[in-house]
Amino acid sequence: EWRDATPERTLRLTERRTLSVRFDGDVVVIDWASRQRAAHDLTLDRTPYTTWGGYGGLVVRCDPALADARIVFDDGTQTQRPVGERHAWGAFAGTLRGEEASVVFLPHPTNRRFPE
């Protein structure tokens, strides 16, 4: 349940979340499926952009030791900052303690906003 952070704790969404973890050699794969249903009519929006970037959805906090960090997109382009363009997938990539590391976001093609 997603509730307001107020004393009333008004219910906004219910969520069914399934996570499965598997290992493929040195790779850890986490499949995350989430389905949310509004408890009533509502508008979901993001925190407006400021110098820190606002909030716009799923967030990953990488280990501070991640070096050479970059964002890589499905078309091979790379950037240091999100660019606000739609892509079929994107990844945070870099080097962590001498090893290549990445977190890849693969939105499901049936998502009504795909590509995101």
C-alpha positions as CSV (number, residue, x, y, z in Angstrom):
1,E,0.0,0.0,0.0
2,W,1.2,3.5,-0.9
3,R,-0.1,6.0,1.7
4,D,0.4,9.7,2.3
5,A,3.2,10.7,4.7
6,T,0.6,12.6,6.8
7,P,-1.2,11.7,10.0
8,E,-4.2,10.6,8.0
9,R,-2.1,8.1,6.0
10,T,-4.6,8.3,3.1
11,L,-4.4,5.2,0.8
12,R,-3.4,6.2,-2.7
13,L,-2.2,3.0,-4.5
14,T,-2.1,-0.7,-3.9
15,E,0.8,-2.5,-5.4
16,R,1.6,-6.1,-6.2
17,R,5.3,-6.6,-6.6
18,T,7.2,-9.7,-7.5
19,L,11.0,-9.9,-7.4
20,S,13.0,-12.9,-8.6
21,V,16.8,-13.2,-8.3
22,R,19.0,-15.5,-10.4
23,F,22.7,-15.9,-11.0
24,D,24.2,-16.2,-14.4
25,G,27.9,-16.7,-14.0
26,D,29.2,-13.5,-12.4
27,V,26.0,-11.7,-13.1
28,V,23.1,-11.2,-10.7
29,V,19.8,-10.8,-12.5
30,I,16.9,-9.3,-10.6
31,D,13.5,-9.3,-12.4
32,W,11.2,-6.8,-10.9
33,A,7.5,-6.8,-11.8
34,S,5.1,-4.2,-10.3
35,R,1.5,-3.6,-10.9
36,Q,-0.1,-0.6,-9.2
37,R,-3.8,0.3,-8.9
38,A,-5.1,3.7,-7.8
39,A,-7.4,3.6,-4.8
40,H,-9.4,6.6,-6.3
41,D,-8.9,9.1,-9.1
42,L,-5.6,10.8,-8.6
43,T,-2.8,12.5,-10.5
44,L,0.7,11.2,-10.1
45,D,3.4,13.8,-10.8
46,R,7.1,14.4,-10.1
47,T,8.8,16.8,-7.8
48,P,9.6,19.8,-9.9
49,Y,13.2,20.0,-11.3
50,T,15.6,22.0,-9.2
51,T,19.4,21.9,-8.9
52,W,19.1,18.4,-7.5
53,G,17.0,17.0,-10.3
54,G,13.6,16.3,-8.8
55,Y,12.0,12.9,-8.5
56,G,10.6,11.2,-11.6
57,G,10.3,7.5,-10.8
58,L,12.4,4.5,-9.9
59,V,15.8,5.5,-8.5
60,V,19.0,3.6,-7.9
61,R,21.7,4.7,-5.5
62,C,25.0,3.4,-6.7
63,D,27.9,2.6,-4.5
64,P,30.1,5.7,-4.0
65,A,33.1,3.7,-5.2
66,L,31.6,3.4,-8.7
67,A,34.2,5.0,-11.0
68,D,33.9,6.1,-14.6
69,A,30.1,6.2,-14.2
70,R,28.0,6.8,-17.3
71,I,24.5,6.2,-18.6
72,V,24.4,3.9,-21.7
73,F,21.3,3.6,-24.0
74,D,20.1,1.0,-26.4
75,D,21.4,2.9,-29.4
76,G,24.9,2.9,-28.0
77,T,25.0,6.5,-26.9
78,Q,26.5,7.4,-23.6
79,T,26.1,10.4,-21.3
80,Q,26.9,11.6,-17.8
81,R,23.3,12.9,-17.2
82,P,19.8,11.8,-18.2
83,V,18.9,13.4,-21.5
84,G,15.0,13.2,-21.4
85,E,14.8,11.1,-24.6
86,R,13.0,7.8,-25.0
87,H,14.9,4.6,-25.2
88,A,14.0,0.9,-25.1
89,W,16.5,0.4,-22.3
90,G,19.2,2.2,-20.3
91,A,22.0,1.3,-17.9
92,F,24.1,2.8,-15.3
93,A,27.6,1.5,-15.9
94,G,31.1,1.9,-14.5
95,T,33.9,0.2,-12.7
96,L,33.4,-1.0,-9.1
97,R,36.5,-2.1,-7.2
98,G,38.3,-3.0,-10.5
99,E,35.3,-4.9,-12.0
100,E,32.8,-3.7,-14.6
101,A,29.4,-3.1,-13.0
102,S,26.0,-2.0,-14.4
103,V,22.4,-1.8,-13.5
104,V,20.2,-2.1,-16.6
105,F,16.6,-1.0,-16.8
106,L,14.6,-3.0,-19.3
107,P,11.0,-1.7,-19.3
108,H,8.5,-4.3,-20.6
109,P,7.4,-3.7,-24.2
110,T,3.7,-3.9,-23.1
111,N,4.2,-0.9,-20.8
112,R,1.9,1.7,-22.2
113,R,4.7,4.3,-22.1
114,F,7.3,2.0,-23.8
115,P,9.8,3.1,-24.8
116,E,10.4,5.2,-21.7
